[in-house]
Amino acid sequence: MILRNLGDEIQGEQIICFYRKRDREVLFPMTSGHRGLRMKIRGLPARAIIEKSVEFVK
């Protein structure tokens, strides 16, 4: 499945991105005292592939 619509989201433990240009990284709050990184990538087309899926532990 290829997601191409505005607002589509992918989730994975490891994601590989192919792009031509990226904006600066921005720190943002996640859970508790942890912080995450966010960046915007650009390309024609920019692509992201999930290398390792998220495994949920019960």
Phi, psi and omega per residue, in radians:
M1 nan 2.309 3.089
I2 -1.953 2.126 -3.135
L3 -1.619 2.131 -3.073
R4 -2.264 -0.004 -3.086
N5 -1.567 2.701 3.130
L6 -1.023 2.244 3.109
G7 1.569 -0.045 3.089
D8 -1.122 2.576 -3.038
E9 -2.335 2.510 2.987
I10 -2.072 2.630 3.110
Q11 -2.326 2.395 3.105
G12 -2.938 2.863 3.111
E13 -1.355 -0.621 3.072
Q14 -2.307 2.233 -3.121
I15 -2.242 2.292 3.112
I16 -1.793 2.327 -3.125
C17 -2.056 2.438 3.041
F18 -2.041 2.159 -3.068
Y19 -2.740 2.923 3.109
R20 -1.749 -0.541 -3.046
K21 -2.589 2.557 3.089
R22 -2.361 2.630 3.046
D23 -1.486 3.038 -3.114
R24 -1.174 2.726 3.109
E25 -1.379 2.498 -3.118
V26 -2.189 2.283 3.050
L27 -1.425 2.416 3.073
F28 -2.474 2.639 -3.111
P29 -1.249 2.446 3.085
M30 -1.981 -1.802 -3.137
T31 -1.957 2.505 3.087
S32 0.896 -2.113 -3.121
G33 -1.741 0.146 -3.106
H34 -1.476 2.595 3.091
R35 -2.144 2.718 3.118
G36 -2.170 2.971 3.090
L37 -1.943 2.511 3.089
R38 -2.343 2.415 3.036
M39 -2.590 2.652 3.111
K40 -1.761 2.287 3.090
I41 -1.948 2.642 -3.118
R42 -2.329 2.629 3.095
G43 3.114 3.091 3.084
L44 -2.234 1.482 -0.181
P45 -1.626 2.740 2.964
A46 -1.447 2.441 -3.095
R47 -2.288 2.633 3.035
A48 -2.347 2.348 -3.112
I49 -2.190 2.340 3.098
I50 -1.381 2.097 3.126
E51 -1.609 -0.578 3.125
K52 -2.459 2.162 -3.098
S53 -1.364 2.844 -3.140
V54 -1.350 2.281 3.084
E55 -1.922 2.030 -3.127
F56 -1.525 2.359 3.121
V57 -1.825 2.256 -3.139
K58 -1.471 nan nan
